[in-house]
Amino acid sequence: MEKCCIAEGFNFTGYDVLYLAPTLLTAKFNEKNEDELKVHALARENLIRELDRSLGNKKVFPRIVTRESDVPKEGKVLKLENSITEFTKSGGAARYFAGLYGAGQPVLRVVGNFTEGDKKLCSFEARRSGVSGGVRLGGGFMKDEDVQIDDIRSLVLDLTDFVAASAGKYKAK
């Protein structure tokens, strides 16, 4: 993560539910290009899906919900709101010829806030752009969506490791 700010004494424990709010998209892109629109929508969906999976595996929260209607009226609820503030669709041809040097790699920047009611408890900012060696070496042969999910998983792994470590539940593998 590039930036992280956490309230003094906060450690992600003591909550009954984590609510993963729908991902906002504030990044500018060509909305008339159907390919870009599709990849942007996929990023929003995959970010929530990967957070749900990864945080569920860490077992920091007894329950994780992704719909506001599933948030209980009683109990302690922590809410995670994410916004994709920078996003660039990748380019397979550029990855094929110079992907090793970063050409054609997608860009994904996420800003997130953990809140309880109106109180902000933790905020972060993370950016990824073709981070894995597999994408750098073989990205020219990958679909844009596969490159993107690799970056999302990398970002989510760092965030969930941070959450688990803060909660005292980090287990190195």
C-alpha positions, 0 to 999 in steps of 0.5 A, a space after each residue: 500500500 502506498 499510504 495508510 492511516 489508522 486511528 490510534 488503538 484501532 485494530 479491526 477486532 470486535 466487529 460482528 460484520 464487515 460490510 463491503 460497500 459497492 466499489 465507486 469509480 471516479 477514474 476518468 476513462 472513455 465511456 464510449 469505448 465498450 471494451 474499456 467500459 467492460 473492463 472497468 465494470 469488471 474491476 469494480 466487481 472483482 475488487 469486491 469479490 476478491 476482498 470477500 474471498 481473501 478477508 473471509 479466508 483470514 477469518 478476521 470478521 465473523 461475517 462479511 456482507 456485500 449488500 446493504 440489505 444484508 447489514 444487520 440492524 444490531 451489532 457492531 458493523 465495520 464498513 469498507 468503501 473503496 473507490 477506483 481513482 485511477 484506471 487504465 486498460 492495458 494493451 496486449 500489443 505493447 505488453 508483447 513487445 515491451 511488457 517486461 519494461 512496463 509497457 502496456 500494463 494496466 493501472 489500478 489505484 484504489 482509495 479505501 476507508 474503513 468506517 464505523 458509522 460516521 467515524 473514519 477508522 482507517 484509510 489506505 491508498 494502493 496502486 498496481 500496474 502489472 506487478 507480477 513477473 508472469 505478467 511482465 514476462 508473458 503478459 503479451 499472451 494474456 487477456 487484459 482481464 487476466 492481467 487486471 485480476 492479477 493486479 487486483 489480487 496483489 492489491 487485495 493480498 497486501 490489504 488483507 495481510 495488513 488487516 489480519 496483522 493489525 487484528 493479531 491474526 496474521 499467519 505467514 504461509 
